[in-house]
């Protein structure tokens, strides 16, 4: 991904966890890292906030009820920048993306303009002011992320911010594992089959859907399980941005009827997606549980 260009605002005022993930720059979708950040000192000055986007949250008129999305912003007082990593689906062409001031259920003025973003993922940084950054950090719920589209000029998707991680940098463990994928609800993997798995959301123990790996994350800490295996085989898990399957397997089994799990790290793409490819003789069901993520 190309180095992010800053845009001036035109609007006023465990052993496995330690160093376990090496993130190749080619698949690092985090805006603040592509803007030249990510040093230890800079990470200490950053704060991350996340907004889950929906059309129903738009006021006074509902937005695109078929759409959904998530936006993560990184606030940095030292560089006085606000970076956004967002992903959307089910909407038409994006015309504007903003941060507005206003609590849920109210409309408020634009305070940050990220300019048009197009469809899918957006990864961008803009220059801001220390005062505004402090204000957003102190009261996340008093600000919301808004996506405007051609069909919904007043706003297609919206979500107020909340703290989803203690800060930028390092690994962030979820309060409980979230199940992001279970092939037993679909069909088993067959030989030499590749599937794309979305780690953005997962289900908790009660079946509630929760945010798992937010946009802008560089990788995920997951438990990969194979069950109901048919003969021996292996799986390879890797970033969805890659077109070539890595040469190293992620999990192996040797006979039918095995249940084997491994906890490992995997690089994610800009939309928090990964790929899983089965070996040429592999048939098995697959489960992916998200334990945490790297940001």
C-alpha positions as CSV (number, residue, x, y, z in Angstrom):
1,X,0.0,0.0,0.0
2,X,1.3,3.5,-0.8
3,X,2.4,5.8,1.9
4,X,-0.5,7.8,3.2
5,X,-0.5,11.5,2.3
6,X,-1.7,13.9,5.0
7,X,-4.6,16.2,4.2
8,X,-5.1,19.5,6.0
9,X,-8.4,20.0,7.7
10,X,-10.6,22.7,6.3
11,X,-12.8,22.7,9.4
12,X,-12.0,24.5,12.7
13,X,-11.4,23.5,16.0
14,X,2.0,-14.5,27.5
15,X,5.2,-15.9,25.6
16,X,3.1,-16.4,22.5
17,X,2.0,-12.8,22.7
18,X,5.4,-11.2,23.1
19,X,6.8,-10.4,19.6
20,X,4.9,-13.4,18.1
21,X,3.6,-11.6,15.0
22,X,5.8,-10.3,12.2
23,X,3.7,-8.1,9.9
24,X,4.9,-7.7,6.3
25,X,4.5,-4.2,5.1
26,X,2.7,-5.3,2.0
27,X,-0.3,-6.4,4.0
28,X,-0.2,-3.8,6.8
29,X,-3.4,-1.9,6.3
30,X,-3.1,0.3,9.4
31,X,-3.3,4.0,8.3
32,X,-1.1,5.4,11.1
33,X,1.7,2.9,10.3
34,X,1.6,3.7,6.6
35,X,1.8,7.4,7.6
36,X,5.2,6.7,9.1
37,X,4.2,6.1,12.7
38,X,4.2,2.9,14.8
39,X,7.3,3.7,16.8
40,X,7.1,2.7,20.5
41,X,7.1,6.4,21.6
42,X,4.3,7.3,19.1
43,X,2.2,4.2,20.1
44,X,2.3,5.4,23.7
45,X,0.8,8.7,22.6
46,X,-2.0,7.2,20.6
47,X,-5.6,6.2,21.5
48,X,-7.9,4.1,19.4
49,X,-11.7,4.4,19.2
50,X,-14.1,2.2,17.3
51,X,-17.6,2.8,15.9
52,X,-19.9,0.1,14.6
53,X,-21.9,1.6,11.7
54,X,-25.5,1.1,10.7
55,X,-28.2,2.8,8.7
56,X,-30.6,2.6,11.6
57,X,-28.4,4.9,13.6
58,X,-28.8,7.8,11.2
59,X,-31.0,10.6,12.4
60,X,-33.5,12.2,11.8
61,X,-34.0,9.9,8.8
62,X,-32.7,6.4,8.7
63,X,-29.9,5.7,6.3
64,X,-29.1,2.6,4.2
65,X,-30.6,-0.3,6.2
66,X,-28.9,-2.8,3.9
67,X,-25.5,-1.5,4.8
68,X,-23.1,-2.1,7.6
69,X,-19.5,-1.2,8.6
70,X,-16.9,-0.5,11.3
71,X,-14.6,2.5,11.6
72,X,-11.5,2.7,13.9
73,X,-9.8,6.0,14.5
74,X,-6.3,6.5,16.0
75,X,-5.8,9.8,17.8
76,X,-2.2,11.0,18.2
77,X,-1.5,14.1,20.3
78,X,2.2,14.2,19.4
79,X,1.8,14.3,15.6
80,X,-1.6,16.0,15.9
81,X,-3.1,13.5,13.5
82,X,-6.4,11.5,13.3
83,X,-6.1,8.3,11.2
84,X,-9.1,6.3,10.1
85,X,-9.3,2.6,9.1
86,X,-12.9,1.7,8.0
87,X,-14.7,-1.0,6.1
88,X,-18.2,-1.0,4.8
89,X,-20.5,-3.3,2.8
90,X,-24.0,-3.2,1.3
91,X,-23.9,0.5,0.3
92,X,-23.5,2.4,-3.0
93,X,-20.6,4.8,-3.9
94,X,-19.3,6.8,-0.9
95,X,-19.2,10.5,-1.5
96,X,-18.1,11.8,1.9
97,X,-16.8,10.5,5.2
98,X,-16.8,12.6,8.4
99,X,-16.5,12.7,12.1
100,X,-19.3,14.7,13.6
101,X,-19.8,16.0,17.1
102,X,-23.0,14.7,18.7
103,X,-24.3,11.9,21.0
104,X,-26.3,9.0,19.7
105,X,-29.8,10.1,18.4
106,X,-28.7,13.7,17.6
107,X,-27.1,15.4,14.7
108,X,-24.1,17.7,15.0
109,X,-21.5,19.6,13.0
110,X,-18.6,18.1,11.0
111,X,-15.3,18.3,12.9
112,X,-13.1,16.1,10.8
113,X,-13.4,15.6,7.0
114,X,-11.7,12.5,5.5
115,X,-13.1,13.4,2.0
116,X,-14.5,10.8,-0.4
117,X,-13.6,7.2,0.3
118,X,-15.1,5.0,-2.4
119,X,-16.5,1.6,-1.8
120,X,-15.0,-0.9,0.7
121,X,-12.1,0.0,2.9
122,X,-10.8,3.5,3.7
123,X,-7.3,4.0,5.3
124,X,-6.3,7.7,5.7
125,X,-4.8,10.2,8.0
126,X,-5.5,14.0,8.4
127,X,-3.9,16.7,10.4
128,X,-5.9,18.0,13.3
129,X,-5.4,20.0,16.5
130,X,-4.4,19.0,19.9
131,X,-7.6,20.5,21.4
132,X,-9.9,18.5,19.1
133,X,-8.0,15.3,19.7
134,X,-8.2,15.8,23.4
135,X,-11.9,16.5,23.2
136,X,-12.7,13.3,21.2
137,X,-10.5,11.2,23.5
138,X,-12.2,12.5,26.6
139,X,-15.7,12.0,25.3
140,X,-15.8,9.3,22.5
141,X,-19.6,8.8,22.8
142,X,-20.0,12.5,22.0
143,X,-18.7,12.1,18.4
144,X,-19.8,9.8,15.6
145,X,-18.4,8.6,12.2
146,X,-20.7,9.2,9.3
147,X,-20.6,7.8,5.7
148,X,-22.5,9.6,3.0
149,X,-23.3,7.9,-0.4
150,X,-24.8,8.9,-3.7
151,X,-28.2,7.4,-2.7
152,X,-28.1,8.7,0.9
153,X,-26.6,12.1,0.7
154,X,-27.6,13.0,4.3
155,X,-25.9,9.9,5.6
156,X,-26.0,6.2,4.8
157,X,-24.1,4.7,7.8
158,X,-23.4,6.1,11.3
159,X,-21.9,5.0,14.6
160,X,-20.8,6.8,17.8
161,X,-17.3,6.0,19.1
162,X,-16.4,3.8,22.0
163,X,-13.1,2.4,23.4
164,X,-12.4,-1.0,21.9
165,X,-8.8,-1.2,23.0
166,X,-6.7,0.2,25.8
167,X,-4.4,2.0,23.2
168,X,-2.5,1.5,20.0
169,X,0.4,-0.9,19.7
170,X,0.8,-4.5,20.8
171,X,-1.8,-7.2,21.3
172,X,-5.3,-6.5,22.6
173,X,-7.0,-9.5,24.2
174,X,-10.8,-9.7,23.9
175,X,-12.8,-10.1,27.1
176,X,-13.8,-13.5,25.8
177,X,-13.1,-15.5,22.7
178,X,-15.5,-14.8,19.8
179,X,-16.4,-17.5,17.2
180,X,-15.8,-15.9,13.7
181,X,-16.2,-19.0,11.6
182,X,-17.6,-22.6,11.9
183,X,-17.8,-24.7,8.7
184,X,-20.2,-27.1,10.5
185,X,-22.9,-24.6,9.7
186,X,-22.0,-24.9,6.0
187,X,-20.0,-27.7,4.4
188,X,-16.6,-29.2,5.2
189,X,-13.4,-28.1,3.5
190,X,-12.6,-30.4,0.6
191,X,-9.1,-31.1,-0.9
192,X,-7.3,-28.0,-2.2
193,X,-10.1,-25.6,-1.3
194,X,-9.7,-21.9,-0.4
195,X,-12.2,-19.9,1.6
196,X,-12.1,-16.3,2.7
197,X,-13.0,-15.9,6.4
198,X,-14.1,-12.6,7.9
199,X,-12.8,-11.9,11.4
200,X,-14.5,-8.5,11.8
201,X,-17.3,-9.9,14.0
202,X,-17.8,-13.0,16.0
203,X,-20.3,-14.6,18.4
204,X,-19.8,-14.9,22.1
205,X,-20.9,-17.7,24.3
206,X,-24.5,-16.5,24.4
207,X,-24.7,-16.2,20.6
208,X,-24.5,-12.4,20.6
209,X,-22.6,-10.8,17.7
210,X,-19.7,-8.6,18.8
211,X,-16.8,-6.8,17.1
212,X,-13.7,-9.0,17.0
213,X,-10.9,-7.6,14.8
214,X,-11.5,-3.9,14.0
215,X,-10.4,-2.3,10.7
216,X,-6.8,-1.2,10.9
217,X,-5.7,-4.2,12.9
218,X,-2.5,-5.7,11.5
219,X,-3.1,-9.3,12.7
220,X,-5.3,-11.5,14.8
221,X,-4.6,-14.0,17.6
222,X,-6.9,-17.0,16.9
223,X,-7.5,-20.6,17.8
224,X,-7.8,-22.7,14.7
225,X,-9.6,-26.0,15.2
226,X,-10.1,-29.0,12.8
227,X,-12.8,-31.5,13.7
228,X,-14.6,-34.4,12.0
229,X,-11.5,-35.0,9.9
230,X,-11.5,-37.6,7.1
231,X,-8.0,-39.1,6.8
232,X,-4.9,-37.0,7.2
233,X,-4.2,-33.5,5.9
234,X,-3.3,-29.9,6.7
235,X,-4.6,-26.3,6.5
236,X,-2.8,-23.1,5.8
237,X,-4.1,-19.8,7.2
238,X,-2.9,-16.4,5.8
239,X,-3.9,-12.9,5.0
240,X,-6.6,-12.5,2.4
241,X,-4.5,-10.0,0.5
242,X,-2.2,-12.7,-0.6
243,X,-2.8,-14.6,-3.9
244,X,-0.2,-17.3,-3.3
245,X,-0.6,-19.9,-0.6
246,X,2.3,-19.8,1.8
247,X,4.5,-22.9,1.9
248,X,4.1,-23.5,5.7
249,X,1.0,-25.2,7.1
250,X,-0.9,-23.8,10.1
251,X,-2.3,-27.1,11.4
252,X,-1.8,-30.8,10.6
253,X,-3.6,-34.1,11.4
254,X,-2.9,-37.7,10.5
255,X,-6.1,-39.7,10.6
256,X,-9.9,-39.6,10.5
257,X,-12.1,-38.5,13.3
258,X,-9.5,-36.2,14.9
259,X,-10.2,-33.0,16.9
260,X,-7.1,-30.8,17.0
261,X,-6.7,-27.1,17.9
262,X,-3.8,-24.6,17.7
263,X,-3.5,-21.0,18.9
264,X,-1.5,-18.9,16.5
265,X,-1.3,-15.5,14.9
266,X,-2.4,-14.5,11.4
267,X,-2.0,-11.3,9.4
268,X,-5.3,-9.8,8.2
269,X,-6.1,-7.6,5.3
270,X,-7.6,-4.1,5.4
271,X,-11.1,-5.5,6.0
272,X,-10.0,-8.0,8.8
273,X,-10.2,-11.0,6.4
274,X,-8.0,-14.0,6.1
275,X,-7.9,-17.0,3.8
276,X,-7.7,-20.7,4.7
277,X,-6.5,-23.3,2.1
278,X,-6.7,-27.1,2.6
279,X,-4.1,-29.6,1.5
280,X,-4.6,-31.7,-1.6
281,X,-5.9,-34.7,0.4
282,X,-7.6,-32.8,3.2
283,X,-11.3,-33.0,4.2
284,X,-12.3,-31.5,7.5
285,X,-14.6,-29.1,9.3
286,X,-12.9,-25.9,10.5
287,X,-13.6,-23.5,13.4
288,X,-11.9,-20.1,14.0
289,X,-12.2,-18.4,17.4
290,X,-10.7,-14.9,17.8
291,X,-8.8,-14.3,21.1
292,X,-7.4,-10.9,20.4
293,X,-5.8,-8.7,17.7
294,X,-2.7,-6.6,17.0
295,X,-3.0,-2.9,16.3
